[in-house]
C-alpha cells in the first residue's frame, strides 16, 4: 500500500460535495490515477484541503467502502483494494451472461423468419418506399387486441392501441406527452429498472424514489414525495418489480390510485417483464382515467422484435398518437407486419408455453442450488433477486463472478445515486445457453456465496 498526494478538484462540482468526491474517486480509479493499493488522504486532511467538513469526506469514503470500491482497514486507513477475486473449483467457459433474460428458440425464430419472407414477397413498392402511417399498423393492433382482450388492463380496442419502438421508447414518449411546466418530477420505485431514470433524464425531469415494504410502495412516503416534490407521474411495474420480483398487493394498488386521484398524478404501469398470468389487475383497470399500460413481446416472444404497445388513459389517445407520429414518423411497416403474422400464428401459443416451461425449469434449478441464501423469485419471471451474505459487497461479488466468466447486474444499477446501499445482485435466466453451462454458472455463484472474502473493516 502506498500513500498518495491525490486530491480531487471540486471547483466545478455540481450537487452535494460528498457526491462530487465519490465521483472524483471513481474516475481516478478508472483512469489509474489512483492505482490498486493507493491510500486515500486522511479524512481531516482532505477536508481541510478542499474546504469541506470532515463529515462530508467521511460520508463519501463510507459510501465507496459499502460499494466495494474502497476498503478501510484498522490501522491502514482508506485505500484502493486489489481487485482480488474468489477462485472457484468449477471454472466455466467465459461468457455465461446472466445480465438480461434470454429466451430460447422454441420455434419462434422460424415463425419470424417466415413472416419476414412473406412480407418481402408480398409488400407493394408503395409500402416499401413510403413513411409508415397509422393505418399500416392496423393488423398488428388487431393481433395485439385479440391476444390481450381478456387481460385485466381496462377497456380497450384496436383503435385505442398505439404502437411504439419497444417498451423503453413508449415510456420516453409518454413522459414527453404528459410532462409540462418547469421542473415536473417523476417518481420511481427505490429499486427499479434503470431505464426508467434514464427516460426521465432524457425529458429533463428529476426523479424521486419511493421505498417499498412487503406490500409495495410505502403510502406515507408516496404522499409526502408528491407534496414535497411536485410529482406529476409515477412510473412502476406493479405485477413484477424489476429487479426484486416483488408484486404490489391489490390493497396497496387501491391506496396508490386513491392518492394519485387526490393529487392529479398519472401512473405508467410497465408490464414488460411478466411472462405468465397476471397477479392482479393493472393500474389502468383500477383507474382508466389516469393510468397508462405498457407492454412488449420482448420477454415472451423475442427481444429482437422491437415493438411495444401502449394503452393510454381516457382523453390521452390523440395526444399520444401525435407524439408517436412526430417522434419517429412511425414504426416500420415491416416490423408491425412481422409481429402481426407471428402473434396470429396458430403455433405461437404452443411455442410460448414451451418457452415458459424451458425458462421455469432453469429458474427452479437456480432456486434449488441457491436456496440456502436469501432469494426472491416468481415462477413466470425470468430472473431472481439475491441478497448477498455478510462479507460480500455487490460490486466485489460481480467482479469475482466476472472473473469466472459470469456476468450479473449489481444492486447499484437499480438504485438511486444517493440512495441507501443494498448488497444484492440480480441473476437473469439465460435460456440461450446449454443447461450444463447454466448449471455450472449457478454452481460457481453458490461457491462464491459460500466463501466471502475475509476482511477487517472499520
C-alpha positions in Angstrom: 0.0 0.0 0.0 1.3 3.4 -0.9 0.4 6.9 0.2 -0.9 9.3 -2.4 -0.9 13.1 -2.8 -4.0 12.8 -4.9 -6.7 15.5 -4.2 -9.9 15.9 -6.1 -10.8 19.1 -7.9 -14.2 20.3 -6.6 -14.3 23.8 -8.1 -16.8 23.0 -10.7 -18.7 20.3 -8.8 -22.5 20.3 -9.1 -24.6 18.8 -6.4 -23.6 17.6 -2.9 -19.9 17.8 -2.2 -19.8 14.2 -0.8 -21.2 13.0 -4.1 -18.6 15.0 -6.1 -15.9 13.4 -4.0 -17.3 9.9 -4.8 -17.4 10.7 -8.5 -13.9 12.1 -8.5 -12.5 8.9 -6.7 -14.3 6.6 -9.1 -13.0 8.5 -12.1 -9.4 8.5 -10.7 -9.6 4.7 -10.1 -10.9 4.2 -13.6 -8.1 6.3 -15.2 -5.4 4.7 -13.0 -4.6 8.0 -11.2 -5.5 6.0 -8.0 -4.0 2.6 -8.7 -4.6 -0.6 -6.7 -3.1 -0.2 -3.2 -3.2 3.6 -3.3 -4.0 5.1 0.1 -6.6 7.9 0.2 -5.8 11.1 2.2 -7.0 11.0 5.8 -10.5 12.4 6.2 -9.4 15.6 8.0 -6.5 16.3 5.6 -8.8 16.1 2.5 -11.5 18.1 4.3 -9.0 20.9 5.1 -7.5 20.9 1.6 -10.9 21.2 -0.1 -12.6 23.4 2.5 -15.4 20.9 3.3 -16.4 19.3 6.6 -14.8 16.0 7.7 -18.3 14.5 7.8 -18.6 15.2 4.0 -15.4 13.3 3.2 -16.2 10.5 5.7 -19.6 10.0 4.0 -18.0 9.8 0.6 -15.5 7.3 1.8 -18.1 5.2 3.6 -20.4 5.0 0.5 -17.5 3.8 -1.6 -16.4 1.3 1.0 -20.0 0.0 1.1 -20.0 -0.3 -2.7 -16.7 -2.3 -2.6 -14.8 0.5 -4.5 -12.6 1.3 -1.5 -11.6 -0.6 1.7 -10.9 0.7 5.2 -8.7 -1.3 7.4 -7.8 -0.9 11.1 -4.6 1.0 11.3 -4.4 1.1 7.5 -6.7 4.0 6.6 -8.8 4.0 3.4 -7.3 2.6 0.2 -8.0 1.2 -3.2 -8.1 -2.6 -2.8 -6.5 -5.1 -5.1 -9.1 -6.5 -7.5 -8.9 -9.9 -5.9 -11.5 -12.5 -6.8 -12.5 -15.7 -5.1 -11.5 -18.6 -7.2 -13.9 -21.4 -7.8 -13.1 -25.0 -8.3 -15.7 -25.1 -11.1 -14.4 -22.7 -13.7 -16.7 -22.5 -16.6 -16.2 -21.3 -20.1 -16.3 -17.5 -20.4 -19.5 -15.8 -21.5 -22.2 -17.1 -19.1 -24.2 -13.8 -19.5 -26.8 -13.5 -16.8 -27.2 -9.8 -17.2 -30.6 -9.8 -19.0 -33.1 -12.6 -19.6 -32.6 -14.5 -22.8 -35.3 -16.6 -24.4 -34.6 -20.0 -26.0 -35.7 -20.5 -29.6 -38.5 -22.9 -29.3 -39.8 -22.2 -32.8 -40.4 -18.5 -32.8 -37.3 -17.9 -34.8 -38.8 -20.0 -37.6 -42.1 -18.0 -37.4 -40.3 -14.7 -37.5 -38.1 -15.8 -40.4 -41.1 -16.9 -42.5 -43.0 -13.8 -41.6 -40.1 -11.7 -43.0 -40.1 -13.7 -46.2 -43.8 -13.4 -46.6 -43.7 -9.6 -46.1 -40.8 -9.2 -48.5 -42.5 -11.2 -51.2 -45.9 -9.6 -50.8 -45.3 -6.0 -49.9 -46.0 -3.4 -52.6 -43.4 -0.9 -53.7 -45.6 1.8 -52.2 -45.4 0.1 -48.8 -41.6 -0.4 -49.1 -41.0 3.3 -50.1 -43.4 5.4 -48.1 -43.3 6.5 -44.5 -45.5 4.2 -42.4 -48.9 5.6 -41.3 -51.2 4.5 -38.5 -53.4 2.6 -41.0 -50.5 0.4 -41.8 -50.4 -0.7 -38.2 -54.0 -2.0 -38.1 -53.1 -5.7 -38.5 -50.6 -5.5 -35.6 -53.1 -3.6 -33.4 -55.8 -6.2 -34.2 -53.4 -9.1 -33.4 -52.4 -7.4 -30.1 -56.1 -6.9 -29.2 -57.1 -10.5 -29.8 -54.1 -11.7 -27.7 -54.8 -9.4 -24.7 -58.5 -8.6 -24.7 -59.3 -10.9 -21.8 -56.5 -9.5 -19.6 -57.2 -7.1 -16.7 -55.8 -4.0 -18.4 -59.1 -2.0 -18.6 -61.3 -1.5 -21.6 -59.6 -1.0 -25.0 -59.8 -1.9 -28.7 -57.5 -2.0 -31.7 -58.2 1.7 -32.4 -57.2 2.7 -28.8 -53.9 1.0 -29.0 -50.7 2.8 -30.0 -47.6 1.0 -31.3 -44.0 2.1 -30.4 -40.4 1.0 -31.0 -40.4 -1.1 -27.8 -41.3 -0.6 -24.1 -38.5 1.9 -23.4 -39.4 4.1 -26.3 -43.0 4.0 -25.1 -42.1 5.3 -21.7 -40.0 8.2 -23.1 -42.9 9.2 -25.4 -45.4 9.1 -22.6 -43.2 11.3 -20.5 -42.8 13.7 -23.4 -46.6 13.8 -23.8 -47.5 14.3 -20.2 -44.8 16.4 -18.6 -45.4 20.1 -18.8 -44.2 23.2 -16.9 -41.0 23.9 -15.0 -39.3 21.0 -13.3 -42.0 18.3 -13.4 -40.9 15.4 -11.2 -41.2 11.6 -11.9 -41.5 9.2 -9.1 -40.0 5.7 -9.4 -39.5 2.8 -7.0 -36.4 2.8 -4.9 -35.1 -0.3 -6.7 -36.2 -0.3 -10.3 -35.2 -0.8 -13.9 -32.5 1.9 -14.5 -34.1 2.7 -17.9 -36.9 4.5 -16.0 -34.5 7.0 -14.6 -32.7 7.4 -17.9 -36.1 8.1 -19.6 -36.8 10.9 -17.2 -33.4 12.3 -17.7 -33.9 12.4 -21.4 -37.0 14.5 -20.7 -35.1 16.8 -18.3 -37.3 15.6 -15.4 -35.8 14.9 -12.0 -36.7 11.7 -10.3 -37.5 10.8 -6.7 -37.6 7.3 -5.3 -40.2 5.7 -3.1 -39.3 3.0 -0.6 -41.2 -0.3 -0.5 -42.5 -2.5 2.2 -43.8 -6.0 1.7 -47.0 -4.8 0.0 -45.4 -2.3 -2.3 -44.7 1.5 -2.2 -45.0 2.9 1.3 -48.1 5.0 1.3 -46.8 7.6 3.8 -43.6 8.2 1.7 -45.6 8.1 -1.5 -47.8 11.0 -0.4 -45.0 13.1 1.1 -43.0 12.8 -2.1 -45.9 14.0 -4.2 -46.5 17.0 -1.8 -42.8 17.9 -1.4 -41.6 17.5 -5.0 -44.5 18.2 -7.3 -44.6 14.7 -8.7 -46.6 14.5 -11.9 -46.3 10.9 -12.9 -45.5 7.6 -11.1 -43.5 5.0 -13.2 -43.6 1.5 -11.9 -44.1 -2.3 -12.6 -46.9 -3.3 -10.2 -47.1 -7.0 -11.2 -43.4 -7.7 -11.4 -40.9 -5.2 -9.9 -37.6 -5.4 -11.8 -35.2 -6.3 -10.1 -36.7 -7.6 -6.8 -39.6 -9.7 -8.4 -41.9 -8.2 -5.8 -45.6 -7.5 -6.6 -47.7 -4.6 -5.3 -50.6 -6.0 -3.4 -54.2 -5.3 -4.6 -54.8 -3.4 -1.4 -51.8 -1.2 -1.9 -52.7 -0.6 -5.6 -56.0 0.8 -4.4 -54.3 3.0 -1.9 -51.9 4.3 -4.6 -54.7 5.0 -7.0 -56.6 7.0 -4.3 -53.5 9.2 -3.7 -52.9 9.7 -7.4 -56.6 10.7 -7.9 -56.3 13.1 -5.0 -53.2 14.9 -6.3 -53.7 14.5 -10.0 -50.7 12.2 -10.6 -50.7 9.9 -13.6 -49.3 6.3 -13.5 -47.3 4.4 -16.1 -47.6 0.7 -15.5 -44.9 -1.2 -17.4 -45.8 -4.8 -17.8 -42.9 -5.9 -20.0 -41.3 -8.5 -17.6 -44.4 -10.6 -16.8 -44.5 -13.8 -18.8 -47.4 -15.6 -17.4 -50.8 -15.0 -15.6 -51.5 -11.6 -14.0 -51.1 -11.4 -10.3 -53.8 -8.7 -10.2 -55.5 -6.0 -12.3 -53.2 -3.4 -13.8 -53.4 0.2 -12.6 -55.2 1.0 -15.8 -58.1 -1.3 -14.8 -58.2 0.4 -11.4 -58.0 3.9 -12.8 -58.7 4.2 -16.6 -58.7 8.0 -16.3 -55.1 8.3 -15.2 -53.1 5.1 -15.8 -51.1 4.1 -18.9 -50.5 0.4 -19.7 -47.2 -0.5 -21.5 -46.0 -3.9 -22.7 -43.9 -5.6 -25.4 -43.2 -9.1 -26.6 -39.5 -8.8 -25.8 -39.7 -11.2 -22.8 -42.3 -13.6 -24.2 -41.6 -13.9 -27.9 -38.4 -12.2 -29.0 -36.3 -9.3 -27.7 -35.1 -8.6 -31.3 -38.7 -7.9 -32.5 -38.6 -4.2 -31.4 -42.2 -3.3 -30.9 -44.2 -2.0 -27.9 -47.8 -1.3 -27.2 -49.4 1.5 -25.2 -53.0 1.8 -23.9 -53.4 5.4 -22.9 -55.8 6.6 -20.2 -59.1 8.3 -21.1 -58.6 11.5 -23.1 -54.9 10.9 -23.9 -55.2 8.8 -27.0 -55.0 11.5 -29.6 -52.2 13.5 -27.9 -50.2 10.3 -27.6 -50.7 9.4 -31.3 -49.3 12.8 -32.2 -46.3 12.2 -30.0 -45.7 8.8 -31.6 -46.2 10.2 -35.1 -43.8 13.1 -34.8 -41.2 11.3 -32.6 -40.1 8.9 -35.2 -42.7 9.0 -38.1 -44.0 5.6 -37.1 -42.8 2.1 -36.5 -41.7 0.5 -39.9 -44.5 -1.5 -41.6 -42.1 -4.4 -42.0 -41.9 -4.7 -38.2 -45.6 -4.4 -37.5 -46.4 -6.8 -40.3 -44.0 -9.4 -38.9 -45.4 -9.0 -35.4 -49.0 -9.4 -36.7 -48.1 -12.6 -38.6 -46.2 -14.1 -35.6 -48.8 -13.1 -32.9 -51.6 -14.5 -35.0 -49.9 -17.8 -36.0 -51.7 -20.9 -34.6 -48.4 -22.4 -33.5 -47.4 -19.4 -31.3 -49.4 -20.4 -28.1 -47.6 -23.8 -28.0 -44.2 -22.2 -28.7 -44.8 -19.7 -25.8 -45.8 -22.4 -23.5 -42.7 -24.4 -24.3 -40.6 -21.2 -23.8 -42.1 -20.6 -20.4 -41.5 -24.3 -19.4 -37.9 -24.0 -20.5 -37.3 -20.8 -18.5 -39.1 -22.2 -15.5 -37.0 -25.3 -15.4 -33.9 -23.3 -15.3 -35.3 -20.9 -12.7 -36.2 -23.8 -10.4 -32.8 -25.3 -10.8 -31.2 -22.0 -9.8 -33.5 -21.7 -6.8 -32.6 -25.2 -5.7 -28.9 -24.5 -6.0 -29.0 -21.1 -4.3 -31.9 -21.9 -1.9 -29.8 -21.7 1.3 -29.3 -18.0 0.6 -31.8 -15.1 0.7 -33.5 -15.0 -2.7 -36.8 -13.7 -4.2 -38.4 -15.2 -7.3 -41.6 -15.8 -9.1 -42.4 -18.7 -11.4 -43.2 -16.6 -14.5 -40.4 -14.0 -14.0 -37.1 -14.6 -15.8 -34.7 -13.5 -13.1 -34.2 -13.8 -9.3 -33.0 -11.3 -6.7 -30.2 -12.5 -4.4 -29.3 -10.6 -1.2 -25.6 -11.2 -0.5 -24.4 -12.8 2.8 -22.2 -10.9 5.2 -18.7 -10.4 3.8 -19.8 -9.6 0.2 -20.4 -6.3 -1.4 -22.3 -6.3 -4.6 -19.6 -4.6 -6.8 -17.0 -7.0 -5.5 -19.2 -10.0 -6.0 -19.9 -9.1 -9.6 -16.2 -8.7 -10.3 -15.5 -12.1 -8.8 -18.2 -13.6 -10.8 -17.0 -11.9 -14.0 -13.5 -13.4 -13.4 -15.2 -16.8 -13.7 -16.9 -15.8 -16.9 -20.3 -15.0 -15.3 -21.9 -11.6 -15.8 -24.5 -10.2 -13.4 -26.2 -6.9 -12.5 -25.3 -5.3 -9.2 -28.0 -3.7 -7.0 -26.2 -0.4 -7.7 -27.6 -0.5 -11.2 -31.2 -0.4 -9.9 -31.0 2.2 -7.1 -30.8 6.0 -7.0 -27.4 7.5 -7.0 -27.8 8.9 -3.5 -30.0 6.2 -2.0 -29.2 3.5 0.6 -26.7 0.8 -0.3 -28.2 -2.6 -0.9 -25.8 -5.5 -1.1 -27.6 -7.7 -3.7 -27.5 -8.8 -7.3 -30.0 -9.7 -10.0 -29.5 -13.1 -11.7 -31.2 -13.3 -15.1 -32.2 -16.6 -16.6 -30.3 -17.3 -19.8 -32.3 -19.8 -21.9 -30.0 -19.4 -24.8 -27.0 -21.4 -23.4 -26.7 -25.1 -22.7 -28.2 -26.5 -19.5 -24.8 -27.8 -18.3 -23.2 -24.4 -18.8 -26.0 -22.6 -17.0 -26.0 -25.1 -14.1 -22.2 -24.7 -13.8 -22.5 -20.9 -13.7 -25.1 -21.1 -10.9 -22.9 -23.6 -9.0 -20.0 -21.2 -9.3 -22.1 -18.4 -7.9 -23.0 -20.7 -4.9 -19.3 -21.4 -4.3 -18.6 -17.6 -4.3 -21.5 -17.0 -1.9 -20.3 -19.7 0.5 -16.8 -18.3 0.5 -17.0 -14.5 1.1 -13.6 -12.6 1.3 -12.2 -12.2 4.7 -11.6 -8.6 5.7 -11.2 -6.4 8.8 -13.0 -3.1 8.4 -13.9 -0.1 10.4 
